[in-house]
Protein backbone atom coordinates (compact mmCIF):
# COMPACT_ATOMS: atom_id res chain seq x y z
CA UNK A 1 0.00 0.00 0.00
CA UNK A 2 1.18 3.52 -0.76
CA UNK A 3 1.96 5.69 2.28
CA UNK A 4 3.21 9.15 3.10
CA UNK A 5 4.95 9.61 6.44
CA UNK A 6 5.56 13.02 8.01
CA UNK A 7 9.05 13.34 9.48
CA UNK A 8 9.26 15.57 12.57
CA UNK A 9 10.49 18.97 11.33
CA UNK A 10 11.44 17.26 8.08
CA UNK A 11 10.33 15.90 4.72
CA UNK A 12 7.45 13.82 3.43
CA UNK A 13 8.64 10.21 3.13
CA UNK A 14 6.76 8.66 0.21
CA UNK A 15 6.53 4.86 -0.11
CA UNK A 16 4.85 2.72 -2.75
CA UNK A 17 4.40 5.57 -5.23
CA UNK A 18 6.17 5.10 -8.56
CA UNK A 19 4.66 8.09 -10.38
CA UNK A 20 5.91 11.57 -9.52
CA UNK A 21 5.51 14.30 -12.15
CA UNK A 22 6.35 17.98 -12.42
CA UNK A 23 3.78 20.62 -13.36
CA UNK A 24 4.42 19.96 -17.07
CA UNK A 25 3.48 16.29 -16.66
CA UNK A 26 7.07 15.10 -17.07
CA UNK A 27 8.02 12.10 -14.95
CA UNK A 28 10.56 12.79 -12.23
CA UNK A 29 12.94 9.91 -11.50
CA UNK A 30 12.16 8.39 -8.10
CA UNK A 31 13.25 5.33 -6.17
CA UNK A 32 11.04 3.80 -3.52
CA UNK A 33 10.98 5.34 -0.95
CA UNK A 34 11.75 8.99 -1.68
CA UNK A 35 11.67 12.22 0.35
CA UNK A 36 9.82 15.35 -0.75
CA UNK A 37 10.77 18.75 0.64
CA UNK A 38 8.15 20.41 2.79
CA UNK A 39 10.22 23.31 4.20
CA UNK A 40 10.26 25.06 0.81
CA UNK A 41 14.01 25.75 0.84
CA UNK A 42 15.60 22.71 -0.80
CA UNK A 43 18.01 23.48 -3.63
CA UNK A 44 16.83 20.20 -5.18
CA UNK A 45 13.06 20.85 -5.24
CA UNK A 46 10.82 18.94 -5.08
CA UNK A 47 13.17 16.55 -3.29
CA UNK A 48 14.57 17.06 0.20
CA UNK A 49 18.24 18.04 0.45
CA UNK A 50 18.33 18.38 4.26
CA UNK A 51 17.97 22.19 4.38
CA UNK A 52 15.18 21.82 6.97
CA UNK A 53 17.88 20.93 9.53
CA UNK A 54 19.44 24.41 9.30
CA UNK A 55 16.59 26.80 8.42
CA UNK A 56 14.40 26.39 11.52
CA UNK A 57 11.55 24.53 9.80
CA UNK A 58 9.02 23.16 12.29
CA UNK A 59 6.25 20.69 11.53
CA UNK A 60 4.78 17.77 13.46
CA UNK A 61 5.51 14.15 12.70
CA UNK A 62 2.76 11.86 11.51
CA UNK A 63 1.10 9.22 13.61
CA UNK A 64 0.79 5.73 12.18
CA UNK A 65 -2.82 4.67 11.76
CA UNK A 66 -4.50 1.40 11.03
CA UNK A 67 -7.67 0.55 9.18
CA UNK A 68 -7.25 3.06 6.38
CA UNK A 69 -9.19 1.98 3.32
CA UNK A 70 -7.96 1.46 -0.21
CA UNK A 71 -8.07 4.21 -2.80
CA UNK A 72 -9.61 3.91 -6.24
CA UNK A 73 -7.01 6.21 -7.83
CA UNK A 74 -3.49 5.15 -8.85
CA UNK A 75 -0.80 6.33 -6.39
CA UNK A 76 0.83 9.49 -7.76
CA UNK A 77 2.30 12.84 -6.77
CA UNK A 78 2.03 15.88 -9.03
CA UNK A 79 4.25 18.86 -8.24
CA UNK A 80 2.00 21.81 -9.07
CA UNK A 81 3.48 25.01 -10.54
CA UNK A 82 4.67 27.16 -7.62
CA UNK A 83 2.14 25.42 -5.40
CA UNK A 84 1.48 22.29 -3.36
CA UNK A 85 1.88 18.60 -4.05
CA UNK A 86 -1.30 17.10 -5.48
CA UNK A 87 -1.55 13.57 -4.16
CA UNK A 88 -3.80 10.92 -5.66
CA UNK A 89 -4.32 7.34 -4.63
CA UNK A 90 -2.40 7.45 -1.34
CA UNK A 91 -5.03 6.77 1.30
CA UNK A 92 -2.49 6.21 4.06
CA UNK A 93 -1.31 9.71 4.90
CA UNK A 94 0.17 9.19 8.34
CA UNK A 95 -1.35 12.24 9.93
CA UNK A 96 -3.78 12.83 12.77
CA UNK A 97 -6.23 14.68 10.53
CA UNK A 98 -7.40 12.74 7.52
CA UNK A 99 -7.90 14.45 4.15
CA UNK A 100 -11.52 15.02 3.19
CA UNK A 101 -10.93 12.93 0.05
CA UNK A 102 -8.23 10.22 0.31
CA UNK A 103 -8.28 9.90 -3.51
CA UNK A 104 -7.03 13.50 -4.02
CA UNK A 105 -5.55 16.03 -1.61
CA UNK A 106 -2.93 18.80 -1.52
CA UNK A 107 0.13 18.89 0.74
CA UNK A 108 2.15 22.01 1.54
CA UNK A 109 5.62 22.28 0.04
CA UNK A 110 6.40 25.95 0.78
CA UNK A 111 6.71 25.37 4.54
CA UNK A 112 4.33 28.19 5.45
CA UNK A 113 0.89 26.57 5.71
CA UNK A 114 -0.92 27.03 9.01
CA UNK A 115 -2.68 23.70 8.37
CA UNK A 116 0.39 21.47 7.85
CA UNK A 117 0.64 19.02 6.25
CA UNK A 118 -2.17 20.38 4.08
CA UNK A 119 -1.86 23.42 1.81
CA UNK A 120 -3.75 26.53 2.92
CA UNK A 121 -2.64 28.77 0.02
CA UNK A 122 0.16 30.53 1.95
CA UNK A 123 2.51 29.96 -0.98
CA UNK A 124 0.65 32.59 -3.01
CA UNK A 125 1.08 35.43 -0.50
CA UNK A 126 4.70 34.45 0.11
CA UNK A 127 5.56 34.35 -3.58
CA UNK A 128 6.87 30.77 -3.38
CA UNK A 129 8.45 29.70 -6.66
CA UNK A 130 10.01 26.60 -8.12
CA UNK A 131 11.19 27.38 -11.63
CA UNK A 132 12.34 23.82 -12.36
CA UNK A 133 9.01 22.17 -11.67
MIKOL-367328 format. One record per residue: residue number from 1; residue in one letter; x, y, z of N, C-alpha, C in turn. Coordinates in nm, 2 decimals, always signed. Layout:
[NUM; "a"; [X; Y; Z]; [X; Y; Z]; [X; Y; Z]]
...
//
This chain:
[1; "x"; [+0.08; -0.12; +0.00]; [+0.00; +0.00; +0.00]; [+0.09; +0.12; +0.00]]
[2; "x"; [+0.05; +0.23; -0.07]; [+0.12; +0.35; -0.08]; [+0.10; +0.43; +0.05]]
[3; "x"; [+0.20; +0.49; +0.10]; [+0.20; +0.57; +0.23]; [+0.28; +0.70; +0.22]]
[4; "x"; [+0.24; +0.79; +0.29]; [+0.32; +0.92; +0.31]; [+0.34; +0.94; +0.46]]
[5; "x"; [+0.46; +0.94; +0.50]; [+0.49; +0.96; +0.64]; [+0.55; +1.10; +0.66]]
[6; "x"; [+0.51; +1.17; +0.77]; [+0.56; +1.30; +0.80]; [+0.67; +1.30; +0.90]]
[7; "x"; [+0.79; +1.33; +0.86]; [+0.90; +1.33; +0.95]; [+0.90; +1.46; +1.04]]
[8; "x"; [+0.93; +1.44; +1.16]; [+0.93; +1.56; +1.26]; [+1.02; +1.66; +1.21]]
[9; "x"; [+0.97; +1.78; +1.18]; [+1.05; +1.90; +1.13]; [+1.13; +1.86; +1.01]]
[10; "x"; [+1.07; +1.77; +0.93]; [+1.14; +1.73; +0.81]; [+1.05; +1.70; +0.69]]
[11; "x"; [+1.10; +1.61; +0.60]; [+1.03; +1.59; +0.47]; [+0.91; +1.50; +0.48]]
[12; "x"; [+0.85; +1.48; +0.36]; [+0.74; +1.38; +0.34]; [+0.82; +1.26; +0.29]]
[13; "x"; [+0.80; +1.15; +0.36]; [+0.86; +1.02; +0.31]; [+0.76; +0.94; +0.24]]
[14; "x"; [+0.78; +0.93; +0.11]; [+0.68; +0.87; +0.02]; [+0.72; +0.72; -0.01]]
[15; "x"; [+0.63; +0.63; +0.01]; [+0.65; +0.49; -0.01]; [+0.54; +0.43; -0.10]]
[16; "x"; [+0.58; +0.34; -0.19]; [+0.48; +0.27; -0.28]; [+0.42; +0.36; -0.38]]
[17; "x"; [+0.49; +0.47; -0.42]; [+0.44; +0.56; -0.52]; [+0.55; +0.56; -0.63]]
[18; "x"; [+0.52; +0.51; -0.75]; [+0.62; +0.51; -0.86]; [+0.60; +0.63; -0.95]]
[19; "x"; [+0.49; +0.70; -0.95]; [+0.47; +0.81; -1.04]; [+0.47; +0.94; -0.97]]
[20; "x"; [+0.57; +1.02; -1.00]; [+0.59; +1.16; -0.95]; [+0.62; +1.24; -1.07]]
[21; "x"; [+0.54; +1.35; -1.10]; [+0.55; +1.43; -1.22]; [+0.56; +1.58; -1.18]]
[22; "x"; [+0.63; +1.65; -1.26]; [+0.63; +1.80; -1.24]; [+0.51; +1.86; -1.30]]
[23; "x"; [+0.50; +1.99; -1.29]; [+0.38; +2.06; -1.34]; [+0.35; +2.05; -1.49]]
[24; "x"; [+0.46; +2.01; -1.56]; [+0.44; +2.00; -1.71]; [+0.40; +1.85; -1.74]]
[25; "x"; [+0.38; +1.77; -1.64]; [+0.35; +1.63; -1.67]; [+0.47; +1.54; -1.70]]
[26; "x"; [+0.59; +1.59; -1.68]; [+0.71; +1.51; -1.71]; [+0.74; +1.43; -1.58]]
[27; "x"; [+0.77; +1.30; -1.61]; [+0.80; +1.21; -1.50]; [+0.93; +1.25; -1.43]]
[28; "x"; [+0.93; +1.25; -1.30]; [+1.06; +1.28; -1.22]; [+1.11; +1.14; -1.18]]
[29; "x"; [+1.24; +1.12; -1.19]; [+1.29; +0.99; -1.15]; [+1.29; +0.97; -1.00]]
[30; "x"; [+1.22; +0.87; -0.95]; [+1.22; +0.84; -0.81]; [+1.25; +0.69; -0.78]]
[31; "x"; [+1.30; +0.67; -0.67]; [+1.32; +0.53; -0.62]; [+1.24; +0.52; -0.49]]
[32; "x"; [+1.19; +0.40; -0.47]; [+1.10; +0.38; -0.35]; [+1.19; +0.34; -0.23]]
[33; "x"; [+1.17; +0.41; -0.12]; [+1.10; +0.53; -0.10]; [+1.18; +0.66; -0.14]]
[34; "x"; [+1.11; +0.77; -0.14]; [+1.17; +0.90; -0.17]; [+1.12; +1.01; -0.07]]
[35; "x"; [+1.20; +1.11; -0.06]; [+1.17; +1.22; +0.04]; [+1.14; +1.35; -0.04]]
[36; "x"; [+1.02; +1.41; -0.02]; [+0.98; +1.53; -0.08]; [+1.00; +1.65; +0.03]]
[37; "x"; [+1.06; +1.76; -0.02]; [+1.08; +1.88; +0.06]; [+0.94; +1.93; +0.11]]
[38; "x"; [+0.93; +1.97; +0.23]; [+0.81; +2.04; +0.28]; [+0.85; +2.17; +0.35]]
[39; "x"; [+0.98; +2.20; +0.36]; [+1.02; +2.33; +0.42]; [+1.03; +2.44; +0.32]]
[40; "x"; [+1.03; +2.41; +0.19]; [+1.03; +2.51; +0.08]; [+1.16; +2.56; +0.04]]
[41; "x"; [+1.27; +2.51; +0.11]; [+1.40; +2.57; +0.08]; [+1.50; +2.48; +0.02]]
[42; "x"; [+1.47; +2.36; -0.02]; [+1.56; +2.27; -0.08]; [+1.61; +2.33; -0.21]]
[43; "x"; [+1.74; +2.31; -0.24]; [+1.80; +2.35; -0.36]; [+1.77; +2.24; -0.47]]
[44; "x"; [+1.71; +2.13; -0.43]; [+1.68; +2.02; -0.52]; [+1.53; +1.99; -0.52]]
[45; "x"; [+1.45; +2.10; -0.52]; [+1.31; +2.08; -0.52]; [+1.26; +2.00; -0.64]]
[46; "x"; [+1.17; +1.91; -0.62]; [+1.08; +1.89; -0.51]; [+1.14; +1.80; -0.40]]
[47; "x"; [+1.26; +1.75; -0.42]; [+1.32; +1.65; -0.33]; [+1.39; +1.72; -0.21]]
[48; "x"; [+1.39; +1.66; -0.10]; [+1.46; +1.71; +0.02]; [+1.61; +1.70; +0.00]]
[49; "x"; [+1.68; +1.81; +0.04]; [+1.82; +1.80; +0.05]; [+1.88; +1.83; +0.19]]
[50; "x"; [+1.79; +1.82; +0.29]; [+1.83; +1.84; +0.43]; [+1.83; +1.98; +0.48]]
[51; "x"; [+1.80; +2.08; +0.40]; [+1.80; +2.22; +0.44]; [+1.71; +2.24; +0.56]]
[52; "x"; [+1.61; +2.16; +0.58]; [+1.52; +2.18; +0.70]; [+1.59; +2.18; +0.83]]
[53; "x"; [+1.71; +2.11; +0.83]; [+1.79; +2.09; +0.95]; [+1.85; +2.22; +0.99]]
[54; "x"; [+1.87; +2.32; +0.90]; [+1.94; +2.44; +0.93]; [+1.86; +2.57; +0.92]]
[55; "x"; [+1.74; +2.56; +0.87]; [+1.66; +2.68; +0.84]; [+1.55; +2.70; +0.94]]
[56; "x"; [+1.54; +2.62; +1.05]; [+1.44; +2.64; +1.15]; [+1.30; +2.59; +1.12]]
[57; "x"; [+1.29; +2.51; +1.02]; [+1.15; +2.45; +0.98]; [+1.10; +2.37; +1.09]]
[58; "x"; [+0.97; +2.39; +1.12]; [+0.90; +2.32; +1.23]; [+0.77; +2.26; +1.17]]
[59; "x"; [+0.75; +2.13; +1.19]; [+0.63; +2.07; +1.15]; [+0.61; +1.94; +1.23]]
[60; "x"; [+0.49; +1.90; +1.27]; [+0.48; +1.78; +1.35]; [+0.50; +1.65; +1.26]]
[61; "x"; [+0.54; +1.55; +1.33]; [+0.55; +1.41; +1.27]; [+0.41; +1.35; +1.25]]
[62; "x"; [+0.40; +1.26; +1.17]; [+0.28; +1.19; +1.15]; [+0.26; +1.07; +1.25]]
[63; "x"; [+0.14; +1.04; +1.28]; [+0.11; +0.92; +1.36]; [+0.06; +0.81; +1.27]]
[64; "x"; [+0.12; +0.69; +1.29]; [+0.08; +0.57; +1.22]; [-0.07; +0.54; +1.25]]
[65; "x"; [-0.14; +0.50; +1.15]; [-0.28; +0.47; +1.18]; [-0.31; +0.33; +1.12]]
[66; "x"; [-0.41; +0.27; +1.16]; [-0.45; +0.14; +1.10]; [-0.59; +0.15; +1.05]]
[67; "x"; [-0.63; +0.06; +0.96]; [-0.77; +0.05; +0.92]; [-0.80; +0.16; +0.81]]
[68; "x"; [-0.70; +0.21; +0.75]; [-0.72; +0.31; +0.64]; [-0.76; +0.23; +0.51]]
[69; "x"; [-0.87; +0.27; +0.45]; [-0.92; +0.20; +0.33]; [-0.84; +0.22; +0.21]]
[70; "x"; [-0.86; +0.14; +0.11]; [-0.80; +0.15; -0.02]; [-0.85; +0.26; -0.10]]
[71; "x"; [-0.77; +0.31; -0.19]; [-0.81; +0.42; -0.28]; [-0.83; +0.37; -0.42]]
[72; "x"; [-0.93; +0.43; -0.49]; [-0.96; +0.39; -0.62]; [-0.86; +0.45; -0.73]]
[73; "x"; [-0.79; +0.56; -0.69]; [-0.70; +0.62; -0.78]; [-0.56; +0.56; -0.77]]
[74; "x"; [-0.49; +0.57; -0.88]; [-0.35; +0.52; -0.89]; [-0.26; +0.61; -0.80]]
[75; "x"; [-0.17; +0.55; -0.72]; [-0.08; +0.63; -0.64]; [+0.01; +0.72; -0.72]]
[76; "x"; [+0.00; +0.85; -0.70]; [+0.08; +0.95; -0.78]; [+0.10; +1.08; -0.70]]
[77; "x"; [+0.21; +1.15; -0.73]; [+0.23; +1.28; -0.68]; [+0.26; +1.38; -0.80]]
[78; "x"; [+0.18; +1.49; -0.80]; [+0.20; +1.59; -0.90]; [+0.25; +1.71; -0.83]]
[79; "x"; [+0.37; +1.76; -0.88]; [+0.42; +1.89; -0.82]; [+0.36; +2.00; -0.90]]
[80; "x"; [+0.27; +2.07; -0.84]; [+0.20; +2.18; -0.91]; [+0.29; +2.30; -0.92]]
[81; "x"; [+0.26; +2.38; -1.02]; [+0.35; +2.50; -1.05]; [+0.34; +2.60; -0.94]]
[82; "x"; [+0.45; +2.62; -0.87]; [+0.47; +2.72; -0.76]; [+0.36; +2.70; -0.65]]
[83; "x"; [+0.32; +2.57; -0.64]; [+0.21; +2.54; -0.54]; [+0.24; +2.41; -0.47]]
[84; "x"; [+0.13; +2.35; -0.42]; [+0.15; +2.23; -0.34]; [+0.17; +2.10; -0.42]]
[85; "x"; [+0.19; +1.99; -0.34]; [+0.19; +1.86; -0.40]; [+0.04; +1.81; -0.42]]
[86; "x"; [+0.00; +1.77; -0.53]; [-0.13; +1.71; -0.55]; [-0.11; +1.56; -0.54]]
[87; "x"; [-0.17; +1.50; -0.44]; [-0.16; +1.36; -0.42]; [-0.28; +1.28; -0.45]]
[88; "x"; [-0.27; +1.18; -0.53]; [-0.38; +1.09; -0.57]; [-0.35; +0.95; -0.53]]
[89; "x"; [-0.45; +0.88; -0.49]; [-0.43; +0.73; -0.46]; [-0.34; +0.69; -0.35]]
[90; "x"; [-0.32; +0.78; -0.25]; [-0.24; +0.75; -0.13]; [-0.33; +0.76; -0.01]]
[91; "x"; [-0.41; +0.66; +0.02]; [-0.50; +0.68; +0.13]; [-0.44; +0.68; +0.27]]
[92; "x"; [-0.31; +0.63; +0.28]; [-0.25; +0.62; +0.41]; [-0.15; +0.74; +0.43]]
[93; "x"; [-0.21; +0.85; +0.45]; [-0.13; +0.97; +0.49]; [-0.12; +0.96; +0.64]]
[94; "x"; [+0.00; +0.94; +0.69]; [+0.02; +0.92; +0.83]; [+0.01; +1.05; +0.91]]
[95; "x"; [-0.11; +1.09; +0.93]; [-0.13; +1.22; +0.99]; [-0.26; +1.21; +1.08]]
[96; "x"; [-0.26; +1.29; +1.19]; [-0.38; +1.28; +1.28]; [-0.51; +1.33; +1.21]]
[97; "x"; [-0.50; +1.42; +1.12]; [-0.62; +1.47; +1.05]; [-0.63; +1.41; +0.91]]
[98; "x"; [-0.73; +1.34; +0.88]; [-0.74; +1.27; +0.75]; [-0.79; +1.37; +0.65]]
[99; "x"; [-0.74; +1.36; +0.52]; [-0.79; +1.44; +0.42]; [-0.94; +1.42; +0.39]]
[100; "x"; [-1.01; +1.52; +0.35]; [-1.15; +1.50; +0.32]; [-1.17; +1.40; +0.21]]
[101; "x"; [-1.08; +1.39; +0.11]; [-1.09; +1.29; +0.01]; [-0.96; +1.22; -0.01]]
[102; "x"; [-0.95; +1.09; +0.04]; [-0.82; +1.02; +0.03]; [-0.78; +0.99; -0.11]]
[103; "x"; [-0.87; +1.01; -0.21]; [-0.83; +0.99; -0.35]; [-0.75; +1.11; -0.41]]
[104; "x"; [-0.77; +1.23; -0.35]; [-0.70; +1.35; -0.40]; [-0.70; +1.46; -0.29]]
[105; "x"; [-0.57; +1.50; -0.26]; [-0.56; +1.60; -0.16]; [-0.43; +1.68; -0.19]]
[106; "x"; [-0.41; +1.79; -0.12]; [-0.29; +1.88; -0.15]; [-0.21; +1.90; -0.03]]
[107; "x"; [-0.08; +1.88; -0.04]; [+0.01; +1.89; +0.07]; [+0.11; +2.01; +0.05]]
[108; "x"; [+0.13; +2.08; +0.16]; [+0.21; +2.20; +0.15]; [+0.36; +2.16; +0.12]]
[109; "x"; [+0.42; +2.25; +0.03]; [+0.56; +2.23; +0.00]; [+0.64; +2.36; +0.02]]
[110; "x"; [+0.57; +2.47; +0.06]; [+0.64; +2.59; +0.08]; [+0.69; +2.61; +0.22]]
[111; "x"; [+0.63; +2.53; +0.31]; [+0.67; +2.54; +0.45]; [+0.59; +2.64; +0.54]]
[112; "x"; [+0.50; +2.71; +0.48]; [+0.43; +2.82; +0.55]; [+0.29; +2.79; +0.59]]
[113; "x"; [+0.23; +2.68; +0.54]; [+0.09; +2.66; +0.57]; [+0.06; +2.65; +0.72]]
[114; "x"; [-0.05; +2.71; +0.76]; [-0.09; +2.70; +0.90]; [-0.17; +2.57; +0.93]]
[115; "x"; [-0.19; +2.50; +0.82]; [-0.27; +2.37; +0.84]; [-0.18; +2.25; +0.79]]
[116; "x"; [-0.05; +2.26; +0.82]; [+0.04; +2.15; +0.78]; [-0.02; +2.01; +0.83]]
[117; "x"; [-0.01; +1.91; +0.75]; [+0.06; +1.90; +0.62]; [-0.01; +1.95; +0.50]]
[118; "x"; [-0.14; +2.00; +0.52]; [-0.22; +2.04; +0.41]; [-0.18; +2.18; +0.36]]
[119; "x"; [-0.21; +2.21; +0.24]; [-0.19; +2.34; +0.18]; [-0.30; +2.43; +0.22]]
[120; "x"; [-0.27; +2.56; +0.26]; [-0.38; +2.65; +0.29]; [-0.36; +2.78; +0.20]]
[121; "x"; [-0.28; +2.77; +0.10]; [-0.26; +2.88; +0.00]; [-0.16; +2.98; +0.04]]
[122; "x"; [-0.09; +2.96; +0.15]; [+0.02; +3.05; +0.20]; [+0.12; +3.08; +0.09]]
[123; "x"; [+0.15; +2.98; +0.00]; [+0.25; +3.00; -0.10]; [+0.23; +3.12; -0.19]]
[124; "x"; [+0.10; +3.15; -0.21]; [+0.06; +3.26; -0.30]; [+0.11; +3.39; -0.24]]
[125; "x"; [+0.07; +3.42; -0.12]; [+0.11; +3.54; -0.05]; [+0.26; +3.56; -0.03]]
[126; "x"; [+0.33; +3.44; -0.01]; [+0.47; +3.45; +0.01]; [+0.55; +3.45; -0.12]]
[127; "x"; [+0.49; +3.43; -0.23]; [+0.56; +3.43; -0.36]; [+0.65; +3.31; -0.38]]
[128; "x"; [+0.61; +3.20; -0.32]; [+0.69; +3.08; -0.34]; [+0.70; +3.04; -0.49]]
[129; "x"; [+0.82; +3.01; -0.53]; [+0.85; +2.97; -0.67]; [+0.93; +2.85; -0.67]]
[130; "x"; [+0.92; +2.78; -0.78]; [+1.00; +2.66; -0.81]; [+1.01; +2.66; -0.96]]
[131; "x"; [+1.11; +2.72; -1.02]; [+1.12; +2.74; -1.16]; [+1.15; +2.61; -1.24]]
[132; "x"; [+1.20; +2.51; -1.17]; [+1.23; +2.38; -1.24]; [+1.11; +2.30; -1.25]]
[133; "x"; [+1.02; +2.31; -1.17]; [+0.90; +2.22; -1.17]; [+0.77; +2.29; -1.19]]
//
